[in-house]
């Protein structure tokens, strides 16, 4: 990767005294690390160009009697002086290339900020080559206006990775020698609260409407300890503005970002665990913002099963506690399904990962679009001759599927499961099936399961399932489970109330009686 460092031209002032020979006044610049030269007076413009006067001597004829005698008269010629766009990080236009401010394809927009600190970082990309591939084009025409940075390639295996991003400083350069951190707030003058950018996907993977991209703001301590603070962004085919507020960025252990010690900003495409996953997205117009910050983010609590905001097909891990792997979202169907989305290959031993969609019912992270789970099929055969017609999506509460199941009440703390759902299928019934250890092992279906029936509308609706039979509002039913009925292979003491202390899985299963297209969205699942 090429890096470039430019010593930007300073300001010069020429004082002109009409009728007297001008005295030459020089301006010496001395650089300290990490503080740049002080420019006085400090520019107050946020962008564009300014003008200054330069004296030139032009001969003019003045009548002095019988002959004309040339005399010199000072006149002013305007010259353009670049004025920094302080908030700009990079617009990929090569703005002011070779000057201060300026950039090129590999460097961010180099500028001396309002606190006289130089921002002179550069772009880079990385991948687990040769398993994967990555191509970065910093002059892509897939942009908002002009050029953008496009990142594309393939993630070879389930554990592959790729990323591209930039540093805020160049510790190997002149202005910030040995200094890797940057004050992203530009405190007292910029008072920045976050970073805003435009992002779009050029090629959407499979049938979903988004590419999931993790945006990682990395801070660094004086001891060179770097910490990731990741926020997932659903990237659509149309450019959208996204704001990453500093106070929304938490580490995996809930530690807030230190914006006064920014190190890097990184973009990471997610594969949902699929081998040979292709990605192609672009970012443009990256800038600091001083917009009013929302309330600080807090770590996910024990009540959130999945709000999908991790951008992955794994449910949230915090609700189960340390050391336990939460379940993964998946879909399923029989041979009557058409082209199920996300893709499911009936009868195959290995299935593609469940890819997410957007937007969801609730904005979880201010400034960032939300995620949701989306299941669709253009023509599921609910009618003759098969009369099978099964499809659904769901997850195990605990990925390990322990023999005794999982206590989703958390020792009696919770007794209801809440979620949002919507569908463009007017009047379509959906069974929300909650299997405990008994019904899961018995392979029962239909009326021999504990389920809650919903009829979603085109608008998001919040639903509440009371899973504790001791509550007066219990609504998961009490089916009869007998061998040979509805697929059951054993007899279970009936009527069977749901056992929330041995919970296994939950699934959303659209119902029908004739061939039809299916459209179902689910979002923001939590306990209360």
N, C-alpha and C positions, 0 to 999 in steps of 0.2 A: 504494500500500500504506500502510496506517495504521500508525503506530508510536506507542507510548505509553510514557511513563516515569513511574514512580511513586516519590515520596519516601515510603519506608515508615516507618511509625510506630516510634518507639524505645521503649525500656523505661523505665518510671518506677517509682521506689521511694518509697513513703511510709512514713516511720518514725513509729510511733505510741508515745507514752509515756503509759500509763494514768495519769490523774489530773493530767497536766500538758498544757498547750496544745501541740499539735504544731507543730514548726518546719517551715516549707516548704522543702524541699530540691529544687533544680532540676538537670536533667542537660542539658548543652549538647553538641550533636553537631557536629563539624567534619569535613567530607569532604575527603579528598585523592584525587588521581587517580593510579593506578587503585584505591587502597585505600579501603575504606569505613570507616564509623565502627567503633570498637572497642567491643564490648559486653562488659562485665565484670559478673559472671563469665561466661565463655564457655559457652553451652548445650552440653550433651553428648548430649542426646537426638537421635535420627536422624529423628524425625517425631512427628506427633500434636500434642497441645496440653498446656499446663501450666496451673497455677493460681497466683495470687498473692492476698495478703490486702489488702482495702481497709477502713479503719476507718470506721464510721458510728456516730453518737450516737443511741441509742434510749432514750426516757424509760421508766423503770420505777418502780413504786411501792414504797417501802420504809417499813415501819412505824416511826414516830418518836414514839411516844406516842399521844395521843388522836387525832391526825390523820395522814393519809398525805401525805408530801412527795415530790414527784417528784425523782429524782436521775438524772443522765446516766451511763450505763454503756457503755463502748466494746465493740462486738461486731465480728466479722470477717465480711465477705461475700466469697465466692470469685468472682473474675473470670477469664475464660479469656484466655490469652496464646498466640498462635500460636508454635509451635516449628518451625523449618525442617526440611524433608526434604532434607538437604544433597545427596544423590546424585541427586535427581530433576532431569531436564532439562525434560521436558514429558510430561504424561499427558493433556492436552487436556480436562481437567475444570474448568478455571478455578479451580483450587485456591487458596483464600485470596485471591480477586480483590480488588484494591484495597488490599491490605495487604502487608507484608513478612513471610513470603513471599507471592507471588501471581503471577498471570498472567492473560492474556485470550487471545482467539482469535489475535491476531497476534504476541504476545510469548511467549517461552519462560517457564518458571517462574522468576520473578525472586527471587533469594535472595542474601543475604550469606553466603559460604561460610565454612568453618572457619578459613581464613586471612584473613578479613575483606576478601575481594575480592568485588565485586558482579558477579553473572552476570545480565545484563539484555538479552540479544540478542533478535532478532525473526525471524519467518518471512518468506520471500519465494518467489516462483516466477518462472521465465523460460522463454521458448521463442522459436523463430525465426518468430514470427507475422509476416505472415498465412499463411505456409505451413502452420503447425501450430496446434494449439489446446491449451490447458491450463486446467483448472478445479481449484481447490483448495477443499476443504471441511474446515474445522478442527473441525467438530462432526458428523462422519459417525457414523451409528449402526452402520456396519460396523466393529466394534471388538471388543477383548477384553472390556472392561467399560465402559459409559458411552459416551464419545466417542473418536474417533480422527481423524487427519488423512488425508484421502483425496485422491489426485492422479490425475486422469484426463484423457484427451484423445486427440489424433491427431497422429502424426508424418507430415507431408505427403509428404516425399521421402526418398530414400536417405540424404541428408546432414543431415536435420532433427534437431533436438535439443529436449529439454525437461528441466527439472529443478526441484526445489523443495528448500528447505533452510532453515537458520537460521544466524545469527551467534551467537557466544558472548557478545559485548559489543555495546553500543550507543555507538559513538564520538561520536554526535551528541547523546547524552543528558547527564544530570547526573553520574551516578556514574562513567562511563568516558570523559569528554570527551577526544576525540582518541586514545583507546586502542582498538586493534582486536584485540589478542591476549588470550588467557586461558590460565592455567595449568590444563590439563585433568587434571593429576595431583593438584592440591591437595596438594602435597608436604608431608610431615611430619604431616599430619592425615588427609586423605582417602586419600592414597596410591593413587589410582585407576590402573588398568592398562588401561582401555578403556571402551567404551560398549556397552551392551546395549539392545536394542529388540525389539519384536514387529512382524512384518510379514506381510501376506497379500495375495493378488491377488483382486480382486472379479470380474474378468473375464479369463480366460485366452485368449490369442490363438491362433487356429487349433486344431490338434489336440494340441498339446503339453500337458504338465502343469505348466508353469511360466511365469512372466514373469521375464526377466532384468533385474535392477536393479543398476546400479553405485552403490556407496556410496563417497563421496569425502570424506575428511578433509583439509582444507586448512589448512596452517600458513602463518605470515607472519613475515617477518624485520623487524628494526628499520628496514630500508630499504624496507619495504612490498613485498617480493618474496614472492608467493604461490606455493605449490607444491601440486599435486594428488597425493594418495596414494589410489589407487582399488582397491577390492575388489568383485568381482562376487558377487551374492547370488541364488540361485535362489528365486523367490517362488512358493509354492504357494497353493492355494485355502484352506488352513487356516493359521491364525496359528501362526507358529513364532518362537521366541526366537533371536536372532542376536547374537553378541558380536563386536565389532570390537576386537581387542586392538591397542593402539598399536604394539607391536613387530612386528606383521604387516603394517603399512602402509608400502609402498615407493612411491617415485615411478617414473615411466617409465624413469628412468635408474638406479634402484636406491637412491636416497637415502632413508633412514628418516625417518619422521614425527618432528617436534619437538613432542611433546604439551604442552610448557610454553608453546608459542606457538600455540595453536589459534586459527583464524580462523572457519572455517565447517564445517558438516557438510551434505552435499548428496546427494540421491537422484536418480538418472538412469535412466529406463527405456530399454532397448535395443530397436532395431527389427529387427536382423539384416539391415539394408539394404533392407527392404521399404517401398515407398511406401504411404501410407494406413494405416500401422500404428496400431492402437488399443491404449491401455494404460489400466489402472485398478487401482491398488493403494493400500493404506493402511498407515500406521505408527502405533504406539501405545506408550505406556509406555517412553519413552526415558530412560535413566538412566546414570550412571557406575557402573562396577563396580570392586571391589578384588580380584576373583578372581585367583588365582595365574596369572601370565603364562606362556605357553609359551616355548620357545626362540625367539630372534629369527628372523624370516624372512630368507631369502637370495634374491638375484635368480635367476631361472630360468637353469639352465645350458644348455650346448650339447647336452645329451642329451635334453631334453624336447621332443618333437614336439608333443604336445597333451595337457594334463590337463584342458582345457575350463574351467579356472577363470577365464579372462578373461571368461567369460559371453558370448562372441561366437562366430560361426561361422567365424572365422579361426583357423588353427592358430597356435601360438606362434612369435614372430618371432626370438627369441634364438638358436635352434639353427642358423639359416641365416646369421647375421651381419648387421652393419649394412648398411642400404641395400637389403636383399632382402625382398620381400614374400612371406610364407609363403602356402601355399595355403588355400582356403576349403572347408569341409565342405559337401558337397552330396549329393543323392540322385538316383536315376534309375530309370526303369522303362519297360516297353513298354506297348502298348495293352491288355494283359490285366489290368493292375493295377486294383484296386478303388478305394479311397480312400487313396492312399498318404499316410503321415504321417512326416515333414513333407510338405506339399503339393507335388506335382509334376504339371505339366500336360503330358501327352504331346504332342509335336509343337510346343509353343509355343517361340518364340524367346527369351522371357525367363521365368525361373523365380523363384518366391519364395525368400527366403533360408532356409537350414537352421536351424531353431530347436532349442535344446537341451532336455534333460530333467534330472531329478534324482530320487534321489541317484545319485552315481557310486560306484565301488568303493573309493575311498580318500579320506579327508578331507584335502584339500590344505592348506586354511587352517584352523587350529584356531578353533573357535567359529562356523564358517560351513559350511552344507551344501554338498555337492559337486555338480558337474555331470557329465553324460555325454551321449553321442550315442545317440538312440533311433530306430529305424526300425520302422514297423508298417504292415500292410495287412490289411483284414478278409477279403479273398478274392482272392489272386493265382491266375490260371488256369494251373497247371502241366500240366493234362491236356488231353484232346481238347475241341474240335476243333483248337485252335491249336497246342498243344504248345510254346508260346513261353515264357511265364512268366519274365520277367526283371525283377529289381529289385535294387538295392544302394545302398550309401552309401560315400563315400570322399572323397579330396581329392588334388590335385596337391601334390607336395612343394614346388615353387616355383611361385607363381602366374603368373610370367612364362613358364613352360614353355620354357626356353631350348633351343635346337636340340640341344645336347649332353647334355641332361638334368642331373641333380643327383647329386653324389657324397654319398650318405647315410652313407658310412663315415667321412666327415670325414677324408680322407687316411689311411685305415686305422685310425683310432682306435676305431671301432665295427664290429661284425660281426653284431650281433643286433638285431632289433626286437621289443619286448615290448609287450603290450597285455592288457587284461581284456575278457571278453565274458560275456554271459548271455542266456538266452532261456527263455520259457515254453513254447516248442514242443519238447516232449520228442522227442529223437532227430533233430532237424533238422540236416542238414549245411550248413555254411557254407564257401564257398571264399573264402579271403583271397588276392585276386589282387594281385600286385605286378608292374606293367608297367615294363619298361625302355624305352629309346628304340626298340629294334627291334620289340618286341611291341606297343607303343602305336601306332606309326605304321602297323602292319599290320592293325589292327582285329581281331585274332584274339580268339576266345572259347573258353571251355571248356578242353578238354585241350591246346589249343595255347598256353596261357599258363603262366607260372610262378605256381604257387599253393600254398597250404598249407591243408589241410582240417581244420576243427574241428567238434566237436559240442557246442555250449554247453549248460549245464544251467541250472536255475532260480537257482542261486547263482553269484556271480561266480567265474570261473576265470582265472588268469593264463596266457597263452600266450607262447611264445618262438619266433620265426622266425629261423633262422640263414641269412642271405642271402649269405654268402661261400662260393663253391664250393670254396675251398681248405680249408675247415674239414671235419673229419670229421663234424660234426653238421649239415651243409648239408641243408635240408629244403624247398627251393622247386621241386624237380623239374627235369627236363631234357627238355622237350617237343620234338616234331618240328613244325616250322613250315613248312608247304608251301602254296603257292597253291591256292586252291579247297577247302581243308579248314578247317572251323570258322571260316569267315569270313575266313581269311587271303587277302591279295591279292598277296603276294610270297613268295618263298622266302627263308628265313633258314638260315644254316648250322646244322645240327642234328646231334645233340641240342643244344638251346640252354640253356646255364646262365644264370642271372640275372646281369645286369650292374649291380652296385650303384653303379658310378661314373657310370652314365647313367640313373639312376632317374627315373621320370616320375610315377607315381601309385600309390596303394593303394586297394583297395575291398573291402568285405565283401559277398558275394553269396549270400543264402540259396538253397538248392537244394530241388527237390521233383519229384514225379511226378504229383500230383493237385491239384485246387483246394484251397487251404488258406489259413488266416490266418497272418500272419507277425508275429513279435515278436523283435526283436534289439536288444541294448544293447551298446555298446562304450565303454570308458573308459581313461584314463591310458595314453597311447601314448608310449613313449620308446625310446631307443637305449642299448645297452650293449655 
